[in-house]
Amino acid sequence: MKCKSINLEYFAFKASDGFEEVHHTCRSCKTHFNHLDGDTYDHCEQCNYNDK
C-alpha cells in the first residue's frame, strides 16, 4: 500500500482452496491488495475487484 492509511474497504471471498480470504482497497490512495502477502492488483477475478 502506498500511503499506509487504515481507511480500507474489504472484499471477502472464498479462495479456490476453500479458505476464506480478504482483499483490501485503500480509500485514500485506491491501492487494492492482498493483506497476507502484500500483492497489489489492478483487477482481481477472485474478489471481483476492478479499478476501471
Backbone as numpy.savetxt, mean C-alpha at the origin, in Angstrom:
# Nx Ny Nz CAx CAy CAz Cx Cy Cz
8.48 5.12 1.89 7.64 6.30 1.89 8.53 7.53 1.89
8.13 8.54 1.17 8.98 9.72 0.98 8.96 10.68 2.16
7.77 10.87 2.75 7.65 11.98 3.70 7.56 11.55 5.16
7.45 10.27 5.44 7.37 9.73 6.81 6.11 10.15 7.55
5.08 10.56 6.84 3.81 10.93 7.46 3.14 9.69 8.05
2.33 9.89 9.08 1.54 8.79 9.62 0.08 8.90 9.17
-0.21 9.81 8.25 -1.56 10.00 7.72 -1.76 9.02 6.55
-2.15 7.78 6.86 -2.17 6.70 5.88 -3.58 6.20 5.61
-3.78 5.75 4.38 -4.98 5.03 3.99 -4.59 3.55 3.86
-5.47 2.66 4.32 -5.14 1.23 4.36 -5.93 0.46 3.32
-5.27 -0.51 2.68 -5.88 -1.39 1.69 -5.65 -2.83 2.12
-6.64 -3.43 2.78 -6.51 -4.80 3.25 -6.98 -5.76 2.15
-6.31 -6.92 2.07 -6.68 -7.93 1.08 -6.13 -9.27 1.51
-6.65 -10.33 0.92 -6.12 -11.67 1.17 -5.14 -12.00 0.06
-3.90 -12.28 0.44 -2.83 -12.57 -0.52 -3.02 -13.96 -1.12
-2.27 -14.23 -2.18 -2.37 -15.52 -2.87 -2.00 -16.69 -1.97
-1.23 -16.44 -0.91 -0.88 -17.50 0.03 -1.93 -17.70 1.12
-3.03 -16.92 1.04 -4.14 -17.06 1.98 -4.05 -16.18 3.21
-2.94 -15.49 3.39 -2.78 -14.63 4.56 -3.36 -13.26 4.31
-3.86 -12.64 5.38 -4.34 -11.26 5.30 -3.14 -10.33 5.17
-3.20 -9.42 4.22 -2.12 -8.46 3.97 -2.70 -7.04 4.00
-1.84 -6.07 4.16 -2.26 -4.66 4.12 -1.22 -3.86 3.34
-1.70 -3.09 2.38 -0.88 -2.07 1.74 -1.36 -0.72 2.27
-0.54 0.28 2.10 -0.84 1.61 2.63 -0.58 2.66 1.55
-1.33 3.75 1.62 -1.06 4.92 0.79 -0.96 6.13 1.71
0.14 6.87 1.56 0.31 8.10 2.34 -0.59 9.18 1.74
-1.44 9.77 2.57 -2.33 10.83 2.09 -1.59 12.14 1.83
-0.36 12.27 2.35 0.42 13.48 2.14 1.21 13.44 0.82
1.99 12.37 0.62 2.85 12.32 -0.58 2.34 11.34 -1.64
1.24 10.61 -1.33 0.59 9.68 -2.27 1.40 8.44 -2.59
2.47 8.14 -1.84 3.23 6.92 -2.05 2.40 5.73 -1.57
2.30 4.69 -2.42 1.60 3.45 -2.06 2.65 2.39 -1.80
2.54 1.67 -0.68 3.62 0.77 -0.32 3.13 -0.41 0.49
3.95 -1.46 0.47 3.78 -2.64 1.29 4.54 -2.38 2.57
3.85 -2.35 3.67 4.46 -1.98 4.95 5.51 -2.98 5.41
5.35 -4.27 5.06 6.26 -5.29 5.58 7.66 -5.19 5.00
7.77 -4.99 3.68 9.11 -4.94 3.09 9.43 -3.63 2.41
8.51 -2.68 2.42 8.78 -1.34 1.92 8.72 -1.17 0.41
8.24 -2.20 -0.34 8.09 -2.04 -1.79 7.04 -0.98 -2.08
7.30 -0.15 -3.07 6.31 0.85 -3.49 5.73 0.47 -4.84
4.50 0.93 -5.10 3.76 0.54 -6.29 3.07 1.75 -6.93
3.02 1.76 -8.28 2.17 2.69 -9.00 0.77 2.11 -9.13
0.70 0.81 -9.22 -0.58 0.09 -9.20 -0.33 -1.29 -8.60
-1.40 -1.88 -8.09 -1.27 -3.19 -7.46 -2.53 -4.00 -7.74
-2.37 -5.12 -8.42 -3.52 -5.99 -8.71 -4.01 -6.71 -7.46
-3.16 -6.88 -6.46 -3.57 -7.59 -5.25 -4.57 -6.79 -4.43
-4.32 -5.50 -4.24 -5.21 -4.68 -3.41 -6.05 -3.71 -4.24
-5.92 -3.78 -5.56 -6.69 -2.95 -6.51 -6.34 -1.48 -6.47
-5.15 -1.14 -6.00 -4.71 0.25 -6.01 -4.23 0.64 -7.39
-4.58 1.85 -7.83 -4.08 2.39 -9.10 -4.00 3.90 -8.93
-2.83 4.48 -9.17 -2.66 5.91 -8.94 -3.16 6.78 -10.09
-3.66 6.16 -11.13 -4.16 6.94 -12.28 -5.63 7.26 -12.13
